[in-house]
């Protein structure tokens, strides 16, 4: 099964992050589902994702990765120099997650929430959303 990225479907920053990943994942490795969707809810139950997680979640090789661990693992699969960011795994998790939590806590204030309308992706991109 391809890795699945669960994201906050109401967050503009998260939506931009998904678009960023799609542009740098030309092989179409990643699949996507919002945390709020029925599919996202099913994955959360299956992988026992804690209910208070509202950040990005990467489901890969039967495991769930959260926060900075998820972001860095995603970077390791992207084309170009983005792979180099995976080297930040040597930074202790509590430091990485403190920075991640600061951004996550302020994401609605800085980037806003999505309105009801959203981008309609092309058929090739749409099939990557679960």
C-alpha positions as CSV (number, residue, x, y, z in Angstrom):
1,X,0.0,0.0,0.0
2,X,1.2,3.5,-0.8
3,X,2.0,5.8,2.1
4,X,-1.1,7.9,3.1
5,X,-0.9,11.4,4.4
6,X,-3.8,12.5,6.7
7,X,-4.1,16.3,6.9
8,X,-6.4,18.9,8.4
9,X,-8.9,19.5,5.6
10,X,-10.0,22.9,7.0
11,X,-6.5,24.4,7.2
12,X,-5.2,26.6,4.3
13,X,-1.6,25.9,5.3
14,X,-2.2,22.1,5.3
15,X,-3.9,22.4,1.9
16,X,-0.9,24.3,0.6
17,X,1.4,21.6,2.0
18,X,-0.6,18.9,0.2
19,X,-0.2,20.9,-3.1
20,X,3.5,21.3,-2.3
21,X,3.9,17.5,-1.9
22,X,2.0,16.7,-5.0
23,X,4.2,18.9,-7.1
24,X,7.4,17.2,-5.7
25,X,6.0,13.7,-5.9
26,X,5.9,13.1,-9.7
27,X,5.7,9.3,-9.3
28,X,2.5,9.7,-7.3
29,X,3.8,7.7,-4.3
30,X,1.6,9.5,-1.7
31,X,-2.2,9.2,-1.2
32,X,-4.1,11.8,0.8
33,X,-7.2,11.9,3.0
34,X,-8.4,14.7,5.3
35,X,-8.6,13.9,9.0
36,X,-12.3,15.0,8.9
37,X,-13.3,12.7,6.0
38,X,-14.8,9.2,6.6
39,X,-11.7,7.6,5.1
40,X,-9.5,9.7,7.3
41,X,-11.6,8.7,10.4
42,X,-11.3,5.0,9.4
43,X,-7.5,5.3,9.1
44,X,-7.3,7.0,12.4
45,X,-9.1,4.1,14.1
46,X,-7.1,1.4,12.2
47,X,-3.8,3.0,13.2
48,X,-5.0,4.0,16.7
49,X,-4.2,7.7,16.0
50,X,-4.9,9.6,19.3
51,X,-8.0,11.8,19.1
52,X,-6.2,15.0,20.0
53,X,-3.9,14.8,16.9
54,X,-4.8,17.5,14.5
55,X,-1.5,17.6,12.7
56,X,-0.2,15.8,9.7
57,X,-0.1,12.1,10.0
58,X,1.9,9.8,7.7
59,X,0.8,6.2,7.5
60,X,3.7,4.1,6.1
61,X,4.7,0.5,6.3
62,X,2.0,-0.3,8.9
63,X,3.0,2.6,11.2
64,X,1.7,6.0,12.0
65,X,4.1,9.0,12.2
66,X,3.1,12.3,13.7
67,X,4.3,15.9,13.6
68,X,7.9,16.5,12.7
69,X,8.6,12.7,12.2
70,X,5.8,12.6,9.6
71,X,7.0,15.8,7.9
72,X,10.7,14.7,7.7
73,X,9.7,11.2,6.4
74,X,7.6,12.8,3.7
75,X,10.6,15.0,2.7
76,X,12.7,12.0,2.4
77,X,10.5,10.8,-0.5
78,X,10.3,14.2,-2.4
79,X,12.3,15.0,-5.5
80,X,15.2,17.5,-5.3
81,X,17.0,18.9,-2.3
82,X,13.9,18.4,0.0
83,X,15.3,14.9,0.7
84,X,18.1,16.7,2.7
85,X,15.6,17.8,5.3
86,X,15.4,14.2,6.5
87,X,18.8,14.8,8.1
88,X,17.1,16.9,10.8
89,X,16.0,13.6,12.4
90,X,19.2,13.9,14.4
91,X,17.7,16.9,16.2
92,X,15.9,15.5,19.3
93,X,12.2,15.0,18.7
94,X,11.1,17.2,21.6
95,X,12.9,20.2,19.9
96,X,11.6,19.4,16.5
97,X,8.1,18.9,17.8
98,X,8.2,22.2,19.8
99,X,8.8,24.1,16.6
100,X,6.2,22.0,14.8
101,X,3.6,22.6,17.6
102,X,4.3,26.4,17.5
103,X,3.4,26.5,13.7
104,X,0.5,24.1,14.1
105,X,-0.9,26.2,17.0
106,X,-0.9,29.3,14.9
107,X,-1.7,28.0,11.5
108,X,-5.3,29.2,11.5
109,X,-4.3,32.6,12.7
110,X,-1.5,33.0,10.1
111,X,-3.0,31.2,7.1
112,X,-6.8,31.0,7.9
113,X,-9.3,28.3,7.4
114,X,-10.7,27.0,4.1
115,X,-14.0,28.2,2.9
116,X,-16.6,25.8,1.6
117,X,-15.3,25.9,-1.9
118,X,-12.1,24.1,-2.8
119,X,-9.9,23.5,-5.8
120,X,-11.1,20.8,-8.1
121,X,-8.0,18.7,-9.0
122,X,-7.3,17.2,-12.3
123,X,-8.4,13.5,-12.7
124,X,-4.8,12.3,-12.3
125,X,-4.4,14.2,-9.0
126,X,-8.0,13.4,-7.8
127,X,-7.3,9.6,-7.9
128,X,-4.6,10.2,-5.2
129,X,-7.2,11.4,-2.7
130,X,-9.0,8.7,-0.7
